Amino acid sequence: MTIDGPSGTSGLGGASGAAVGAARTGANWIAFLATAAVVVVLDQASKAWLAANVAPGSVVKVVGDNVRLVFSQNSGALFGLFRDNAVVFGIVSLGVVGLIVLYHRRSGRSLYLSITLGLLLGGALGNMADRLRLGYVVDFVDIGIGDLRWYTFNMADAAISTAIVLLVAAAFVPALTGLIDRRSDG
């Protein structure tokens, strides 16, 4: 017999704890996949809207000159590097997607990591879909002041950037992940 919790109730082998852990793990897979699906849908819907309403190269001012929609076609990678290699990066993205899923599988029962990795997966899938389907990634959010502009990006890029910030935050504050080391004294 083992002791199953702070209440001092006894059970055989802690089977109820295993069932709760399995339920949490299943719920985290749902959160992971649902987050990824929401990102892909928002990303692809926003790109479809843009393609239907804005001509490539056109500029639509949203908040003066500070926030604009600019339909650009990025055939390269991050920040437009390595142009005209979209198909290669699309294939590489397949490996990245596999690594994200594998990392999620190994990440334990952290809802924080499930949502964070879901953002990363959704962003990777959104941009991969563009690369493989169109041969380029549709970027359209242009933010800046005057001539000082950030790189044009899309919803998938925003999800990836948010995920990276959340992963860095978890590296500095491990308690965020809920995977606190629970060592017993004996």
Secondary structure, 3 states (H helix, E strand, C coil): CEECCCCCCEECCCHHHHHHHHHHHHHHHHHHHHHHHHHHHHHHHHHHHHHHHCCCCCEEEEECCCEEEEEEEECCCHHHCCCCCHHHHHHHHHHHHHHHHHHHHHCCCCHHHHHHHHHHHHHHHHHHHHHHHHCCEEEEEEEEECCEECCCECHHHHHHHHHHHHHHHHHHCHHHHCCCCCCCCC
